[in-house]
């Protein structure tokens, strides 16, 4: 059980829980909403077997980390990642983010640079800018996010049921892709998370990453499901080529949001090939 202090609230420490296993080049795994570091199960073992040092941590508000009522903006979340990187003195690292975790990767590289980082991978990417505005017509309407926050307040557990059905496209994928038990495990993690974080994290999804992207000077792999209902492919990953200098986009045909679980036979080889280059 390892933790690092990243701040304080009313005199109480805010701590990030992390697990650090293996030897070799460090790979830092940053999970998506509303899961925790254990959600990388289908990548974690593969990376260890391939000789990497694997660090997975829980975002504040989730899993074994503290559950404060502050710090869910991406500047703070990237700062949490930076504190962990400095605490472990990681160098030549690969940052791998999924969903909300792709925001931490992007903002970290935009704010702190790549001195400690060799490469980055974004699975189910949230950049460049999810909200539809006058200068971002390809974004998603504000009402979608307002409705999500209303649903979280009305009945967080009912909301997570609908969210995870769309997270895994359960109406289209059979139990070989997502078993009822695996779905339930995700629901259990989501339900156990901070109610406050469940609500306020929605605002962070609307972060504009467009100024961060040109600052990224390491190779980036983007892997994204073409039938992602949480972060639709045309609004997110499809827009990234040309915005990051060295980027490779790998669409997963028919893939839902959490392709790392449902399509490891495509995600894992793409990730491993990228790491070995």
N, C-alpha and C positions, 0 to 999 in steps of 0.2 A: 504494500500500500504506500505509494509515493505521492507527495503533494508539494506544490510550490505556491508560495504566497504571491498574489497578484494585486492586492489592494485591501481595503478595509471598509466596513460599513458599521457605523455606530460603535466603533471600538473593537468589533469582531473581525478577525482575518477573513478575507476572501481567498480561498485556495482552489487551485486546479488539480484535479486528480489525473495522474498519468501512469501508464505502464510502459516500461522500457525493457525490451528483450533482444537477445541476440547480439552479434558482433558484425562489424563491417560498415559499409556506407550507411548512414542513418536515413531512414524514410519516416517522415512524420505524417501520420494519418489524422485528418480533421473531419469529423463526422457531420452529418446533416441533421436538420430539424425533422422530427422530434426525437432523435435517437441518441446514442452515446457511443463511446469508443469501441464497444463490443460489436457494433454493426459492421465492422470490417472483417468479420470472421473468415469470409471466403477469400480475402486477400492476405490477411495476417499470416496464416500458416504458409502460404505460398512464398511470401517474402522471406520469412525465416528460413525455409528450406533452401532458398536460393542464396543464402549467406548475407542477408541484410540485417542491420540493426533496426528494429521496428519500434517506434514510439507512437502510441495512440493515447490521446487525452480526451477528457470530457469537457465540453464547453461549460462555462459557468451557467448554472441553472439546471444542469442535466447530470445524470449518472451519479458518480461519486464526488463531483465538485460541489463547492458552496453554491447556495441559492439566494444570492442577494437580489435586491430590487433596484439595482443600478448597473450600468455598464454593458448594455446590450447593443450599443452602437458599434459599428465596425472599426472605428479608431481604437476603442477600448478592447474589442475582441482581438484585433491584430496585435495590440499591446500585450495581451495575455500570451499569445503565441510567441512574441518576441521575448518575454520574460522566461518562458520555458526554454527557448533556444539558447538564451544566455546562461540560464541555470545549468543546463546540461552541456554547455559549451560545444554545441553542434556546429560542424563545418562540413562543407561538401555535401550538404543535405538535399534530399528530394522532398518537396512539400506536395502532399496528395490530399486534395480536398474533394468532398462530395457535397453537392447541393449548397446549403448555407456555408459549409466549409470552404467552398470555392471563393467566397467573399473574403474570408480571412487570408487565404493565399494571395489573392489579388491585392488587397489593401496592404498586407505585409510587404510585398515586393514593391508596391508603389511608395510606401512610407519609409521602410527600413532598408530597402535595397537588397542586393543579392550577394553580399559579402560572405554569408554563411550558406548560400543556396547554389546548387549546381543545376537543378531542373525543377519543374513543377508540372503537376497533372491536375486537371479539373474534370471531375465526373459529374454530369448533371449540372452544368454551369449556370450560375446566377448572373454574372456579368454579360453584357456591358451595363445595361440600365433597364430594369424591369418595368418601371412606371411609364405609362404613356403621358407625354407632355408635348408642348408645342414644338420643341426641338427634338423630340423622341417619339415620332408617330408610330413606330413599330413596337412600342411598349404595350403594357396591359392596363386597362382602365382602372382608375382609382377605386371604383365601386367594388371591384372584385376583392380588394384587400379590406375595404370597410366591411363587407359582408363576412369575410373570414373572422375579423375581430369580433363582430357581433355574435357569430356562431360560437366562438371560444368562450365568450362571456355567458351566453345562454346555457350551454351544456358542453363543457370541454371534452367530455368522454364521447358524446355523440359526434362532435366535430371530428375527433381523431378517428372514429370509425369510418366516416366518409373520406377523410383525408387519406388514410392508409389504403382504402379501396382504390383510390386514384393513384396513390404512390406506387402500387403494384399492378394496376390495371387488372384487378381480380376478375372482372367480367369477361376478359379476353384470354388471360393466361391460365393454363391448367395447373394442377397441383405439383407438377414436375418443376415448374418455374417458381411458384410460391405456395407452399403448403399451408393449410389452416394453422398449423402449429407455429410456423415461422411468422405468419401474419400476426398471430396472437402474441408472440414474443415481442414484436415491434410495438404492438398496442400496449403491452405491459410497461415497456420502457417509457413510452410517451405519457401514459397515465401517471407514472411515478415522477415525472419531471415537475419542475416548479410551475404552478399555475400562473404566476406572474410572468415568467419567461415564455410560457406558451402563448401569452397574449402579446407581450411587447416585442418579441422577436419578429413579428409580422412587419412592424415598421422598418426594421433593419433591412428587410428584403427590398425596400425601395431605394436603397443607396445607389448613388450614381458613381460607377467605377470608371467612367470614360477617361478621366484624367490619370488614373492609375495605369491603364493598359499600355500606353506608349513608353512608360518607364520600365517595363518588364524587359530585362535584357538576358534572360536565360531561356533555353528551349522549353516550350509548353506543349503538352499533350492534352487535347480536349476529347473526351468520350461522352456521347450523349444519345439517349434513346430518341428515335424519331417520333415515337408516340408518347412522349413525356407530357403528362397532363398537369404537372405541378409547375414546371419551368419549361413551357413549350419550346421545342427546338427552333422554330422560326424567330422567336422573340429573344433568344439567348445565344446558344452555341453557333447557330448558322451565321450570326452577325460578327463573330469574333475574327475570322480570317481577315487580315489586313489591319486589324487594330492592335495586334501583338506581333512583334517583329518576326519571331521564329515560332510558328504555331503549326501543329498538325491536328487536323480534325478527323475523328473517327466516328461516323454515325453508326449507331446500332439499330438496324432496321427492325421496326416493331417493338423496340425496347421501351419500357415504362421509365419512371423516374429512377428508381433504385436498381439500375442495371448491374451494379456490383453484386447484388444478390441473385437477380433473376437470370442474368446472362454472363456468368463468370467465364464461360468458354470463349467469349469474345473479348470481354474486358481484361481478363488477366493476361492473355498473350499480348494484347496491345500495350498494357502497362509494362510487362516484363521486357518486351522488345525495346520500348522506349528507354527503360532504365539501363539496359545493357549497351546501348549505343555510345 
